[in-house]
Amino acid sequence: MSFDLGSPTLQGRLVRLEPLDQRHADDLAAAATVDRASYGFTWVPTTSEVPEYIAAQLGRRDSGLLAPFAQVSTATGRAVGCTAYWDPRLWPGGDRLAAIEVGFTWLAASAQGTGINVEAKLLLFAYAFETWDVARVDLKTDARNARSRAALEKLGLHFEGVLRNWSQSWAPGEKGRLRDSAVFSVVPEEWPAVRSTMEARLARFVSSESSAA
């Protein structure tokens, strides 16, 4: 049996996570074009690839493997990146969700460091733990991606180790090669503390935005 991830819209102060659709294509093409310096370890489509990228994500959604989102800035109403739930795992012998991964995440350079990533993670984790009642949420990143690893550790996620030759590398010049993946997770007993950490970090961004308004 499979679990229907559905298509929730998750609303925050800085970001709204909307079910990904081709209507987001123009915004995402613009978001992915301006400055790609931070995408060394991340799968981010180029301008011409965006429609195909969205179609591929929707295909994964239709197969039940993925729930993709556009990350929409509440300040501008424009999509500034993507993220997703994926790899749903069920309790043995049942149809209730036991674990989910958060991945396929990227943001426009202009949206990085603004609190959007923190709030998106908060929204996704909260929905998984508090609506689906999962036993685990996990993330993976290229083991060489020190920036991503440091950001996840600051949010209080538990580092579990490195899976060697785990998945496709997205680093330039490494097409067809495998990467080592650093694995992070949160389980229910850790979630209240992680939530508090995320909310505290988010509050600084929200406060700064309010002061600038």
C-alpha positions as CSV (number, residue, x, y, z in Angstrom):
1,M,0.0,0.0,0.0
2,S,1.1,3.6,-0.6
3,F,0.7,6.8,1.4
4,D,-0.8,9.9,-0.3
5,L,1.5,12.8,0.4
6,G,-1.2,15.2,-0.9
7,S,-0.6,18.8,-2.0
8,P,-0.8,20.9,1.1
9,T,0.0,24.7,1.0
10,L,2.1,25.7,4.0
11,Q,1.9,29.3,5.0
12,G,4.6,31.2,6.9
13,R,5.6,34.8,7.6
14,L,8.4,35.0,5.0
15,V,7.6,32.1,2.7
16,R,4.6,30.2,1.4
17,L,5.2,26.6,0.2
18,E,2.8,26.1,-2.7
19,P,2.4,22.8,-4.7
20,L,4.8,23.1,-7.6
21,D,3.2,23.8,-11.0
22,Q,4.2,25.0,-14.4
23,R,2.8,28.4,-13.5
24,H,5.9,28.9,-11.3
25,A,8.2,28.4,-14.3
26,D,8.9,32.0,-15.2
27,D,9.7,32.9,-11.6
28,L,11.9,29.9,-11.1
29,A,13.8,30.5,-14.3
30,A,14.6,34.0,-13.1
31,A,15.5,32.8,-9.6
32,A,17.9,30.2,-11.0
33,T,19.7,32.5,-13.4
34,V,21.0,35.5,-11.5
35,D,23.9,34.0,-9.4
36,R,24.7,30.3,-9.5
37,A,27.8,30.4,-7.4
38,S,26.2,28.6,-4.4
39,Y,24.9,25.7,-6.5
40,G,28.1,23.7,-6.7
41,F,26.6,20.6,-5.0
42,T,22.9,21.1,-5.7
43,W,20.6,20.2,-8.6
44,V,19.3,23.5,-9.9
45,P,17.9,23.8,-13.4
46,T,19.1,26.4,-15.8
47,T,16.6,28.8,-17.4
48,S,15.9,26.5,-20.4
49,E,15.6,23.4,-18.2
50,V,13.0,24.8,-15.8
51,P,9.8,23.5,-17.7
52,E,11.4,20.0,-18.0
53,Y,12.5,20.1,-14.4
54,I,9.0,20.9,-13.2
55,A,7.6,18.2,-15.4
56,A,10.0,15.7,-13.9
57,Q,9.1,16.7,-10.4
58,L,5.4,16.4,-11.2
59,G,6.0,12.9,-12.6
60,R,7.6,11.9,-9.4
61,R,4.6,13.4,-7.5
62,D,2.2,11.3,-9.7
63,S,4.2,8.2,-8.9
64,G,3.8,8.8,-5.1
65,L,7.5,9.4,-4.5
66,L,7.5,13.1,-4.0
67,A,5.5,16.2,-2.9
68,P,7.2,19.1,-4.6
69,F,6.8,22.8,-3.5
70,A,7.6,26.2,-4.9
71,Q,9.0,28.4,-2.3
72,V,7.2,31.7,-2.7
73,S,8.4,34.9,-1.0
74,T,5.5,36.5,0.8
75,A,7.2,39.9,0.3
76,T,7.1,39.7,-3.5
77,G,4.7,36.9,-4.3
78,R,7.3,35.4,-6.6
79,A,8.7,31.9,-6.5
80,V,12.3,32.0,-5.4
81,G,13.1,28.3,-5.2
82,C,11.9,24.8,-4.6
83,T,11.8,22.1,-2.0
84,A,10.0,18.8,-1.5
85,Y,9.0,15.9,0.7
86,W,10.2,12.7,-0.8
87,D,11.0,9.0,-0.2
88,P,8.0,8.3,2.1
89,R,8.4,5.2,4.2
90,L,5.5,3.4,5.8
91,W,5.2,1.5,9.1
92,P,5.7,-2.3,8.5
93,G,2.5,-3.9,7.4
94,G,0.5,-0.7,7.4
95,D,-0.4,2.3,5.4
96,R,0.6,5.0,7.9
97,L,3.6,7.2,7.2
98,A,6.6,6.4,9.4
99,A,9.4,8.6,7.9
100,I,9.9,11.2,5.2
101,E,12.8,13.0,3.7
102,V,13.1,16.7,2.9
103,G,15.1,17.4,-0.2
104,F,15.4,18.8,-3.7
105,T,15.9,22.2,-2.0
106,W,17.3,25.3,-3.7
107,L,16.9,29.0,-3.4
108,A,17.7,32.0,-5.5
109,A,20.9,33.7,-4.4
110,S,18.9,36.8,-3.3
111,A,16.7,34.7,-1.1
112,Q,19.6,32.9,0.7
113,G,20.3,34.2,4.2
114,T,16.9,35.9,4.5
115,G,15.2,33.4,6.8
116,I,13.2,31.7,4.0
117,N,15.2,28.5,4.2
118,V,14.8,28.4,8.0
119,E,11.0,28.9,7.8
120,A,10.5,26.5,5.0
121,K,12.3,23.8,7.1
122,L,10.1,24.7,10.1
123,L,6.9,24.4,8.0
124,L,7.9,21.1,6.5
125,F,9.1,19.5,9.8
126,A,6.1,20.8,11.7
127,Y,3.6,19.3,9.2
128,A,5.4,16.0,9.2
129,F,5.6,15.6,12.9
130,E,2.3,17.3,13.9
131,T,0.0,16.3,11.1
132,W,1.4,13.1,9.8
133,D,2.8,12.0,13.2
134,V,6.0,10.6,11.7
135,A,8.7,8.8,13.6
136,R,11.5,10.5,11.6
137,V,12.4,13.3,9.2
138,D,15.7,13.2,7.5
139,L,17.8,15.2,5.0
140,K,20.9,14.4,3.0
141,T,23.5,16.7,1.5
142,D,26.8,16.2,-0.4
143,A,29.3,15.4,2.3
144,R,31.6,18.1,0.9
145,N,29.0,20.8,1.2
146,A,30.3,22.4,4.4
147,R,27.9,25.3,4.2
148,S,24.8,23.1,4.0
149,R,26.1,20.8,6.8
150,A,26.8,23.8,9.1
151,A,23.3,25.2,8.5
152,L,21.6,22.0,9.3
153,E,23.7,21.6,12.5
154,K,22.7,25.2,13.6
155,L,19.1,24.2,13.3
156,G,19.7,21.3,15.8
157,L,19.4,18.4,13.4
158,H,21.3,15.2,14.4
159,F,24.2,14.2,12.2
160,E,24.1,10.5,11.7
161,G,27.1,9.9,9.5
162,V,28.2,9.7,5.8
163,L,26.8,7.2,3.3
164,R,29.6,6.5,0.9
165,N,28.9,6.5,-2.9
166,W,25.2,7.0,-2.0
167,S,23.7,9.0,-4.8
168,Q,24.4,10.9,-8.0
169,S,26.8,13.8,-7.8
170,W,25.6,17.2,-9.0
171,A,29.0,18.9,-8.7
172,P,30.3,20.4,-12.0
173,G,32.3,18.0,-14.0
174,E,31.1,14.9,-12.1
175,K,28.3,13.7,-14.3
176,G,27.9,10.0,-14.0
177,R,29.8,9.8,-10.7
178,L,28.5,9.1,-7.2
179,R,28.8,11.3,-4.2
180,D,29.1,10.6,-0.5
181,S,26.0,11.9,1.4
182,A,25.9,13.3,4.9
183,V,22.8,12.3,6.7
184,F,20.9,14.4,9.2
185,S,17.6,13.5,11.0
186,V,15.1,14.5,13.7
187,V,12.9,12.1,15.7
188,P,9.9,13.0,17.8
189,E,11.6,13.3,21.1
190,E,14.0,15.8,19.6
191,W,11.4,17.8,17.7
192,P,10.3,20.2,20.4
193,A,13.9,21.4,21.0
194,V,14.6,21.6,17.2
195,R,11.4,23.5,16.7
196,S,12.4,26.0,19.4
197,T,15.8,26.4,17.7
198,M,14.2,27.0,14.3
199,E,11.7,29.5,15.8
200,A,14.4,31.4,17.6
201,R,16.5,31.7,14.4
202,L,13.5,32.7,12.4
203,A,12.5,35.4,14.9
204,R,15.7,37.3,14.1
205,F,14.8,37.5,10.4
206,V,11.2,38.4,11.0
207,S,12.2,41.1,13.5
208,S,14.7,42.5,11.0
209,E,12.1,42.5,8.3
210,S,9.6,44.3,10.5
211,S,12.2,46.9,11.5
212,A,13.0,47.6,7.8
213,A,9.3,48.0,6.8
